């Protein structure tokens, strides 16, 4: 396993649609391992392959309930709406309010090449949507109702608490 270099801001790879994985090769398995290590090292809860410079449809997620690795993820069902503050390892110090589905169903492949289906609500649904957007060259700032610098968000939250 190895840490991969994160891509930031206006790097064109973040705006490029990732290609489907046709064969789960040792390189794809190594990519998954490296992505999870990179995600954890950077205190992330999700990471998509384009964020480490690889245009393949691969994501890793861990919101504190264990590692999820999905190859060729696709949202096949969504319901409801929720708005949450999102951030991104590729856009440090930026946050924004983004509206996402409350519930989603995602299909894809695990690293053994078997079909998997995940049903997600709340934060997990948000992270799946966020990472799948990365695979399509979409960043959270494209969908945000409002984008703020982290300091601005902290100040707004302090004002709301008072």
Phi and psi in degrees as a GROMACS rama.xvg file:
@    title "Ramachandran Plot"
@    xaxis  label "Phi"
@    yaxis  label "Psi"
@TYPE xy
-149.502  149.639  UNK-2
-73.3199  139.778  UNK-3
-105.853  152.496  UNK-4
-76.9849  127.678  UNK-5
-75.6279  147.613  UNK-6
-97.6414  142.707  UNK-7
-125.563  155.688  UNK-8
48.1895  -112.725  UNK-9
-92.8928  18.6993  UNK-10
-58.6953  124.511  UNK-11
-62.9842  -23.2931  UNK-12
-64.5051  -28.2023  UNK-13
-70.4407  -15.2436  UNK-14
-107.764  12.3  UNK-15
-109.996  136.653  UNK-16
-70.4613  130.719  UNK-17
-76.9042  152.46  UNK-18
-91.3383  147.617  UNK-19
-62.815  146.569  UNK-20
-88.9594  117.673  UNK-21
-91.3155  -30.0676  UNK-22
-135.848  133.453  UNK-23
-86.8791  97.7586  UNK-24
-98.4071  170.027  UNK-25
-56.0469  -31.8327  UNK-26
-66.8373  -37.0367  UNK-27
-68.8013  -41.276  UNK-28
-64.1901  -39.766  UNK-29
-65.4861  -39.8689  UNK-30
-58.8658  -46.3138  UNK-31
-58.8672  -45.7191  UNK-32
-62.6886  -45.6873  UNK-33
-64.4899  -39.0062  UNK-34
-64.0352  -44.1291  UNK-35
-65.1672  -41.0924  UNK-36
-62.6324  -43.1452  UNK-37
-65.2878  -42.1354  UNK-38
-60.2868  -49.9008  UNK-39
-63.7308  -43.7074  UNK-40
-61.7133  -31.0441  UNK-41
-98.1547  14.0425  UNK-42
56.9681  35.7837  UNK-43
-90.5473  165.996  UNK-44
-117.34  0.805692  UNK-45
-164.686  152.493  UNK-46
-154.744  137.188  UNK-47
-112.388  148.237  UNK-48
-53.1715  -39.4025  UNK-49
-59.5373  -25.6287  UNK-50
-67.3679  -17.4371  UNK-51
-113.748  20.1134  UNK-52
84.7954  15.3435  UNK-53
-117.567  119.526  UNK-54
-88.564  66.1272  UNK-55
-129.152  151.33  UNK-56
-85.0735  80.0497  UNK-57
-138.338  133.746  UNK-58
-134.441  154.22  UNK-59
-128.401  144.18  UNK-60
-142.947  141.277  UNK-61
-154.404  105.276  UNK-62
-96.0237  17.3799  UNK-63
105.807  4.89592  UNK-64
-115.665  12.5601  UNK-65
110.356  154.833  UNK-66
-72.0411  133.06  UNK-67
-117.871  126.957  UNK-68
-123.823  125.978  UNK-69
-133.482  132.153  UNK-70
-104.346  134.398  UNK-71
54.6041  48.7643  UNK-72
-67.7227  144.39  UNK-73
-145.708  130.288  UNK-74
-78.9773  122.356  UNK-75
-109.816  -9.50608  UNK-76
-158.187  143.847  UNK-77
-148.906  148.476  UNK-78
-145.127  151.137  UNK-79
69.299  -177.322  UNK-80
-142.821  148.044  UNK-81
-147.233  150.798  UNK-82
-122.697  126.104  UNK-83
-136.596  161.937  UNK-84
-81.1735  129.893  UNK-85
-120.564  152.583  UNK-86
-132.878  -178.003  UNK-87
-156.361  137.106  UNK-88
-60.9172  -27.8648  UNK-89
-85.1226  -8.84458  UNK-90
-130.288  67.9151  UNK-91
-59.6765  145.615  UNK-92
69.1607  13.4501  UNK-93
-118.793  142.856  UNK-94
-141.251  160.92  UNK-95
-163.37  154.614  UNK-96
-83.4324  122.837  UNK-97
-127.276  135.497  UNK-98
-90.7501  127.64  UNK-99
-134.248  167.253  UNK-100
-65.6846  147.665  UNK-101
-74.6979  -33.1779  UNK-102
-132.298  137.757  UNK-103
-139.789  157.688  UNK-104
-122.639  127.046  UNK-105
-119.696  134.126  UNK-106
-115.4  153.521  UNK-107
-177.586  -157.207  UNK-108
-123.341  146.696  UNK-109
-88.1556  -178.468  UNK-110
-74.5915  -7.42638  UNK-111
-89.5745  -1.31133  UNK-112
85.2189  10.6937  UNK-113
-88.959  146.514  UNK-114
-65.2289  136.761  UNK-115
-132.703  150.923  UNK-116
-131.836  131.839  UNK-117
-117.611  135.382  UNK-118
-109.107  130.084  UNK-119
-136.927  145.159  UNK-120
-131.073  170.186  UNK-121
56.8499  -137.294  UNK-122
-58.5704  -41.2132  UNK-123
-62.2274  -39.6858  UNK-124
-61.7144  -42.2631  UNK-125
-60.8912  -46.6364  UNK-126
-65.9468  -42.1994  UNK-127
-56.8418  -48.9006  UNK-128
-60.3985  -45.0137  UNK-129
-59.462  -47.5341  UNK-130
-71.534  -38.2174  UNK-131
-66.2076  -35.952  UNK-132
-57.4269  -43.0215  UNK-133
-54.8696  -37.8886  UNK-134
-66.9709  -18.6281  UNK-135
-105.675  12.0041  UNK-136
76.036  21.5257  UNK-137
-109.597  133.152  UNK-138
-106.317  156.428  UNK-139
-59.0385  -29.8856  UNK-140
-65.2361  -20.8855  UNK-141
-71.4127  -25.0571  UNK-142
-110.642  -7.75418  UNK-143
-65.7545  139.311  UNK-144
-72.3315  -29.5641  UNK-145
-157.442  135.655  UNK-146
-114.076  135.803  UNK-147
-135.568  156.419  UNK-148
-72.506  149.326  UNK-149
-55.3187  -38.4379  UNK-150
-61.3572  -38.6158  UNK-151
-66.2766  -41.1574  UNK-152
-64.0196  -44.4544  UNK-153
-60.2163  -42.1303  UNK-154
-63.7106  -42.4696  UNK-155
-63.0077  -42.3094  UNK-156
-65.4725  -39.1791  UNK-157
-63.9335  -39.1411  UNK-158
-64.6831  -39.1447  UNK-159
-68.2664  -32.8383  UNK-160
-71.7503  -36.3836  UNK-161
